[in-house]
Amino acid sequence: MLEGKADVVVVGGGNAAFCAALAAQEAGAKVMVLERAPVEESGGNTRFTSGSMRFAFDGFEDLMPIMPDLSEHERATLDFGAYTADDFFDDMFRATNYRTDPALCERLVTQSLETMQWLARRGVRFLPKLSQSYRDSEKIRFTGGVVVEASGGGDGLVTRQTELLIAGGGEVHYNAKVLSLLFDGVRVNGVKVRVDGELRDIHAKSVVLACGGFEANSEWRARYLGPGWDLVKVRGTRFNSGDGLRMALEIGASPFGNWTGCHSVGWDANAPEFGDLEVGALFQKHSYPIGIMINANGRRFVDEGADLRQFTYAKYGRVVMEQPGQFAWQVFDSKTIKLLRPEYRIRKVTKVSAGSIGELAAKLEGVDAAGFLDEVKAYNCAVMNNAPFHPGIRDGRRTEGLAIPKSNWANTIDEPPFEAYQVGCGITFTFGGLRINPETGCVLDTDMAPLHGLYAAGEMVGGLFYFNYPGGTGLMSGAVFGRLAGTSAARGEA
């Protein structure tokens, strides 16, 4: 039964929301989580992720509290290396063209390890991120700074967080759509919510908004991201339609960050309008660094090997969206087909195969076949044998003389069989959000004064990401700022 009050109301049902709820509960608050989705679709975008978390650590000693049940064999064979705070800062600055807000970035990076250890102490289980590793003659080594993922992926993460909150006496209500904030002009005192067709006022000392961006709202996408964005596919939940942003802006909250930017990836061209929980993240197609991508004119349009996948995949969806017809084909030959990631082997995939490059050209729907054959010929001639091919690291194996180079992992496309996969743009989350106090998570108004009683976390925090983002940072941001917002909400700190 949904009662009429709580100490802290958390709006949303994903990782950020539950980190806020768990932190508020830990601080002694009576917590109520209001999730718009029905239980079978709950969990926000978290359930559509692999559960990867990027955080700073100086060596294996820092990881032991996070993965305490590693076997002796794993400890002997896995080399996690180090991903220092300086590494994390460098990747954030580089990915965002140095626009990330310094105070928000400082908190994200410096609190990332402690937040991971806190989640582990609370009972969330983590595993090595083996899909971002490679084996050499001595060890299994990790690349790109992400070495850990939640057990069971994003689904397992939010399921476990829900169990922990309920075990501690917290409430979770589904089919609970929050319509507006209860605001007296000075502070937020609760929310107006529709539950099972009935309107109710829920009074609270504090409200945490952690209900996502506006990626599932086609009208807002066109309004803020620009022409064509109303046509892209949504990788995740259909419920992240900007409601939390709208209700905060209605009471004077300050918008902040990259409102024309988003996380978007190469996504199967025939994927459904919204994410499919049975498929999860597997409509993504992220092996493009070891192949080539061509557009409707048959031409390459991006440096597929500009960097490790973790630092390019979240911005290349936009580049695909900007191509004629909003699609591209990823092309591979026998040298790399065996290295394709698991998402290329699912049943629901847009794929063509051929025994010759000419046959492949004829099968690429919507593509100028002659232009494609000319492009492959020019590309093959430009591939240098300057370095050994090594898909696990930036190998420096490049092309020379092309208008659009390939900086790493350049192999000729000339050995049958050939495979190609058609992708469009899949939007994950939007970068624009609300301005918060980075010390408390309290939302600020347009005069930069605190909106007392209102906090934000997760995708709703603006100012962290611009243009691009390092893979695994979304869940980490949700956890860091969720924990911050929940603790401050329970204590009433502005």
C-alpha positions in Angstrom: 0.0 0.0 0.0 1.4 3.4 -1.0 1.4 5.6 2.0 1.3 9.4 1.9 4.8 10.3 3.2 8.4 9.3 3.5 11.6 10.9 4.6 13.1 10.6 1.1 11.3 9.9 -2.1 13.5 8.7 -5.0 12.0 9.1 -8.5 13.4 6.4 -10.9 14.3 2.7 -10.8 17.8 2.3 -12.2 21.3 2.2 -10.7 21.4 5.9 -9.8 18.0 5.8 -8.1 18.9 2.7 -6.1 22.3 4.1 -5.1 20.5 7.2 -3.8 17.9 5.1 -2.0 20.5 2.8 -0.4 22.6 5.8 0.7 19.5 7.6 2.2 18.5 4.4 4.0 22.0 4.0 5.3 21.8 7.6 6.7 18.6 6.6 8.6 15.9 7.8 6.3 12.6 6.1 5.5 12.9 5.7 1.7 10.3 5.3 -1.0 11.2 4.6 -4.6 8.7 5.5 -7.3 9.3 3.7 -10.6 7.2 4.7 -13.6 7.6 1.4 -15.4 5.7 -1.8 -14.6 7.9 -4.3 -12.7 8.6 -6.4 -15.8 10.1 -3.3 -17.6 11.6 -1.6 -14.5 15.2 -0.8 -14.0 15.6 2.1 -16.3 18.6 2.0 -18.8 20.6 0.1 -16.3 19.0 -3.2 -17.3 20.1 -2.7 -20.9 23.8 -2.3 -20.0 26.6 -4.8 -19.5 27.1 -3.6 -16.0 30.6 -2.1 -16.7 32.0 0.3 -14.2 35.0 2.7 -14.8 36.8 3.7 -11.7 40.3 4.8 -10.6 42.5 2.2 -8.9 46.2 1.9 -8.2 46.6 -1.8 -8.3 45.2 -5.2 -7.3 45.0 -4.2 -3.6 42.3 -1.7 -4.4 40.3 -4.3 -6.3 40.4 -7.0 -3.6 37.5 -5.5 -1.5 35.4 -5.2 -4.8 36.0 -8.8 -6.0 36.8 -10.7 -2.7 35.8 -14.1 -4.1 38.4 -14.2 -6.9 39.9 -17.7 -7.0 43.6 -18.3 -6.6 43.8 -19.2 -10.3 42.2 -15.9 -11.3 44.6 -14.0 -9.0 47.5 -15.7 -10.6 46.4 -15.3 -14.2 44.6 -11.9 -14.4 46.7 -8.8 -14.6 44.4 -5.8 -13.9 47.3 -3.3 -14.0 46.3 0.1 -12.8 44.0 2.8 -13.9 45.0 5.8 -11.8 43.0 9.0 -11.1 45.3 10.8 -13.5 44.3 8.2 -16.2 40.6 8.8 -15.5 41.0 12.5 -15.6 42.9 12.4 -18.8 40.2 10.2 -20.4 37.4 12.5 -19.2 39.2 15.6 -20.5 40.1 14.0 -23.8 36.6 12.5 -24.5 34.8 15.7 -23.6 37.2 18.1 -25.4 38.1 19.5 -22.0 34.5 20.8 -21.3 33.6 18.5 -18.5 32.8 20.5 -15.4 35.9 20.5 -13.2 34.1 20.1 -9.8 31.8 17.4 -11.0 34.6 15.5 -12.7 36.7 15.8 -9.6 34.0 14.2 -7.5 33.4 11.5 -10.1 37.0 10.5 -10.3 38.1 10.8 -6.7 35.0 9.1 -5.3 34.8 6.3 -7.8 36.9 3.7 -6.0 35.3 4.3 -2.6 31.8 4.1 -4.2 32.7 0.8 -5.8 33.9 -0.5 -2.5 30.8 0.8 -0.8 28.6 -1.1 -3.3 30.6 -4.3 -2.6 30.2 -3.8 1.1 26.5 -3.4 0.7 26.3 -6.8 -1.1 26.7 -6.1 -4.8 28.9 -8.7 -6.5 31.4 -7.7 -9.2 33.4 -9.8 -11.7 36.4 -9.2 -14.0 35.4 -7.6 -17.3 36.9 -10.3 -19.4 35.3 -9.0 -22.6 37.8 -6.1 -22.4 40.9 -8.2 -22.0 43.4 -10.0 -24.1 45.7 -12.9 -23.5 49.4 -12.8 -24.1 52.1 -15.5 -23.3 52.0 -14.8 -19.6 48.7 -13.2 -18.4 45.2 -12.0 -19.3 45.5 -8.3 -19.4 42.8 -5.6 -19.5 42.5 -2.6 -21.8 40.8 0.7 -21.9 40.5 1.3 -18.1 37.4 -0.8 -17.5 38.2 -4.0 -15.5 35.0 -4.8 -13.6 31.4 -5.5 -14.3 28.4 -6.3 -12.1 27.5 -9.9 -11.7 24.5 -10.5 -14.0 25.2 -7.3 -16.0 23.0 -4.3 -15.6 20.0 -6.5 -14.9 21.8 -8.3 -12.1 23.0 -5.0 -10.7 19.6 -3.4 -10.3 18.0 -6.6 -9.2 20.5 -6.9 -6.3 20.1 -3.2 -5.4 16.3 -3.7 -5.2 16.7 -6.7 -2.9 19.1 -4.8 -0.6 16.8 -1.8 -0.3 13.7 -3.9 0.4 15.6 -6.1 2.9 16.5 -2.8 4.8 12.8 -1.8 5.0 12.6 0.5 1.9 9.6 0.6 -0.4 9.5 0.2 -4.1 6.4 1.1 -6.1 5.9 0.3 -9.8 3.5 1.8 -12.3 4.0 5.0 -10.3 4.3 8.0 -12.6 5.4 11.2 -10.9 3.7 14.1 -12.5 5.0 17.1 -10.6 6.9 18.3 -7.6 5.2 19.6 -4.5 6.9 23.0 -4.2 5.8 25.9 -1.9 8.1 28.5 -3.5 10.9 27.8 -1.0 11.4 24.1 -0.9 10.3 20.8 -2.4 8.0 18.9 -0.1 7.2 15.8 -2.1 5.6 14.7 -5.4 2.3 14.3 -7.1 2.1 10.8 -8.5 -0.3 8.7 -10.5 -0.4 5.1 -9.3 -2.8 2.6 -10.9 -4.9 5.4 -12.3 -5.2 7.3 -9.0 -3.6 10.7 -8.1 -1.8 11.0 -4.8 0.4 13.5 -3.0 3.4 11.9 -1.4 5.0 14.2 1.2 8.7 14.0 1.9 11.5 15.9 3.5 13.5 15.5 0.3 13.1 14.3 -3.3 15.8 12.7 -5.4 15.2 12.8 -9.2 17.0 9.9 -10.8 14.6 9.1 -13.7 16.8 9.5 -16.7 17.2 12.0 -19.6 14.9 12.6 -22.6 16.3 10.0 -25.0 12.9 8.2 -25.3 11.0 11.5 -26.2 11.2 11.9 -30.0 9.8 15.5 -29.9 12.5 16.6 -27.3 15.2 14.8 -29.3 14.3 16.8 -32.4 14.0 20.0 -30.4 17.3 19.8 -28.6 19.5 17.4 -30.6 18.4 18.6 -34.0 16.9 17.4 -37.3 16.9 13.6 -37.8 17.1 12.7 -34.2 13.4 11.9 -34.0 14.1 9.0 -36.3 16.8 7.2 -34.4 16.3 4.0 -32.3 16.3 4.1 -28.5 18.7 1.5 -27.0 17.1 1.4 -23.6 13.9 2.0 -21.8 10.8 3.7 -23.3 10.2 5.5 -20.0 13.1 8.0 -20.1 11.0 10.8 -21.7 12.3 13.8 -19.7 9.6 14.0 -17.1 12.1 14.6 -14.2 13.8 17.4 -16.2 10.5 19.0 -17.1 9.2 19.1 -13.5 12.5 20.5 -12.2 12.7 23.2 -14.9 9.0 24.1 -14.1 10.0 25.2 -10.6 13.1 27.1 -11.8 15.9 24.6 -11.8 18.9 25.6 -13.9 19.6 23.6 -17.0 23.3 22.7 -17.5 25.6 20.8 -19.8 25.5 19.6 -23.4 21.8 19.7 -24.3 22.5 19.1 -27.9 24.7 16.1 -27.1 24.1 12.5 -26.3 25.6 9.0 -26.1 24.8 7.2 -29.3 26.2 4.1 -30.9 26.0 1.9 -34.0 22.8 -0.1 -33.5 21.4 -2.8 -35.7 19.5 -1.1 -38.5 16.3 -3.2 -38.0 16.2 -3.1 -34.2 12.9 -2.1 -32.6 12.0 1.4 -31.7 12.9 0.9 -28.0 15.2 -1.5 -26.3 14.3 -5.2 -26.0 15.1 -6.7 -22.7 15.5 -10.2 -24.2 18.3 -8.9 -26.4 19.6 -6.2 -24.1 22.7 -4.5 -25.4 23.3 -7.0 -28.2 21.8 -4.9 -31.0 25.0 -2.9 -30.7 27.8 -3.6 -33.2 31.1 -2.6 -31.7 33.7 -4.5 -33.7 34.1 -1.7 -36.3 37.7 -0.9 -35.2 38.9 -4.1 -36.8 36.9 -3.6 -40.1 35.7 -0.7 -42.2 32.5 1.3 -42.2 31.0 2.6 -45.4 27.9 4.7 -46.2 25.3 4.7 -49.0 27.8 6.1 -51.4 30.1 3.2 -50.7 32.6 5.5 -49.0 34.4 5.3 -45.6 33.4 8.3 -43.5 35.2 7.9 -40.1 38.5 6.7 -38.8 37.4 3.3 -37.4 40.7 2.9 -35.6 41.1 6.3 -34.1 41.1 4.9 -30.6 40.1 1.9 -28.5 36.4 1.1 -28.9 35.6 2.4 -25.3 36.5 5.9 -26.4 34.8 6.1 -29.8 31.6 4.0 -29.7 29.5 6.6 -27.8 30.1 9.3 -30.5 30.1 7.3 -33.7 26.3 6.7 -33.6 25.9 10.4 -34.3 28.3 10.1 -37.3 26.2 7.2 -38.7 23.0 9.2 -38.2 24.5 12.0 -40.3 25.2 9.7 -43.3 22.9 9.5 -46.3 19.9 7.5 -45.3 21.1 7.4 -41.7 22.8 4.0 -42.0 26.2 2.3 -42.6 27.6 -1.1 -43.3 30.4 -2.6 -41.3 32.6 -4.8 -43.4 34.9 -7.7 -42.4 36.8 -10.4 -44.1 38.1 -13.8 -42.9 41.0 -12.3 -41.1 38.8 -10.6 -38.6 35.4 -12.4 -38.7 36.6 -14.8 -36.0 37.3 -11.8 -33.7 33.9 -10.3 -33.9 32.2 -9.6 -30.5 29.3 -11.8 -29.4 26.6 -9.3 -30.5 27.4 -10.2 -34.1 26.2 -13.8 -33.5 22.7 -13.1 -32.2 19.6 -14.3 -34.2 18.2 -10.8 -34.7 20.9 -9.3 -36.9 21.0 -7.5 -40.3 23.8 -9.3 -42.1 25.0 -10.3 -45.5 27.7 -12.8 -46.5 29.6 -13.4 -49.7 32.4 -15.4 -51.2 33.8 -12.4 -53.2 34.0 -8.7 -52.7 32.0 -8.2 -55.9 29.2 -10.4 -54.6 29.2 -8.6 -51.3 28.9 -5.2 -53.1 25.8 -6.4 -54.8 24.2 -7.5 -51.5 24.8 -4.2 -49.6 21.3 -2.8 -49.6 21.1 0.9 -50.4 24.8 1.2 -51.3 26.5 2.4 -54.5 28.2 -0.9 -55.4 30.8 0.7 -57.8 31.6 3.3 -55.2 32.1 0.6 -52.6 34.4 -1.4 -54.8 36.5 1.7 -55.6 36.7 2.5 -51.9 37.9 -1.0 -50.9 40.5 -1.0 -53.6 41.9 2.4 -52.5 41.7 1.4 -48.8 43.6 -1.9 -49.5 46.3 -0.1 -51.3 46.8 2.3 -48.4 47.2 -0.3 -45.6 50.7 -0.2 -44.2 52.5 -3.2 -42.8 54.3 -0.9 -40.3 53.3 -2.8 -37.2 51.8 -6.2 -36.2 48.1 -6.4 -35.9 47.0 -6.5 -32.2 43.3 -6.0 -31.5 43.8 -5.7 -27.8 45.9 -2.5 -27.8 46.5 0.6 -29.9 48.8 -1.2 -32.4 49.6 1.7 -34.7 48.9 -0.4 -37.8 47.6 2.3 -40.1 46.9 3.5 -43.6 48.8 6.1 -45.5 47.6 8.6 -48.1 43.8 8.5 -47.5 41.7 11.5 -46.8 40.1 9.6 -43.9 42.9 7.5 -42.4 42.7 4.4 -40.3 45.0 4.9 -37.4 45.1 1.4 -35.8 44.1 -2.1 -36.7 44.3 -1.5 -40.5 44.0 -4.8 -42.4 43.2 -5.3 -46.0 39.7 -6.4 -46.9 40.6 -9.1 -49.4 40.3 -12.6 -48.0 37.0 -14.5 -48.4 34.5 -15.1 -46.9 33.2 -11.6 -46.4 30.6 -10.4 -43.9 28.8 -7.0 -43.6 26.4 -5.8 -40.9 24.0 -2.8 -41.4 23.8 -0.3 -38.5 21.8 2.8 -37.8 22.0 5.1 -34.8 21.0 4.0 -31.4 20.7 6.7 -28.7 21.6 5.6 -25.1 21.2 8.8 -23.0 21.2 12.5 -23.4 24.0 14.7 -21.9 22.0 17.8 -21.0 20.6 17.9 -17.5 20.3 19.9 -14.3 22.9 22.0 -12.5 23.7 20.6 -9.0 25.9 21.5 -6.1 28.8 19.0 -6.6 29.3 18.8 -2.8 25.7 17.8 -2.0 23.9 16.8 -5.2 21.2 19.5 -4.4 19.7 21.0 -7.6 20.4 24.7 -8.1 18.0 27.2 -9.6 18.7 29.8 -12.3 20.1 32.2 -9.7 22.5 29.4 -8.6 20.7 29.1 -5.3 19.8 25.7 -3.9 16.3 24.4 -4.5 15.9 23.1 -1.0 14.7 19.5 -0.8 15.5 18.6 -4.4 18.4 16.5 -5.5 19.4 14.8 -8.8 21.6 11.9 -9.9 22.4 9.8 -12.9 21.5 11.0 -16.4 19.8 14.0 -14.9 23.1 15.6 -13.8 24.3 18.0 -16.5 27.8 19.1 -17.1 29.8 15.9 -17.0 29.7 14.7 -20.6 30.1 16.7 -23.8 30.2 15.2 -27.3 31.5 11.8 -26.1 32.2 9.8 -23.0 34.6 7.0 -21.8 32.8 3.7 -21.7 31.7 2.5 -18.3 31.4 6.1 -16.9 27.6 6.2 -17.0 26.9 3.6 -14.3 29.8 5.0 -12.3 28.4 8.5 -12.4 25.0 7.2 -11.4 26.5 5.4 -8.4 28.7 8.3 -7.3 26.1 11.0 -7.6 23.3 8.7 -6.5 25.1 8.0 -3.3 25.9 11.7 -2.8 22.3 12.8 -3.4 20.8 10.1 -1.2 23.1 10.9 1.7 22.5 14.6 1.4 18.7 14.2 1.0 18.5 12.2 4.2 20.5 14.8 6.1 18.8 17.8 4.5 22.1 19.3 3.2 21.8 21.8 0.4 
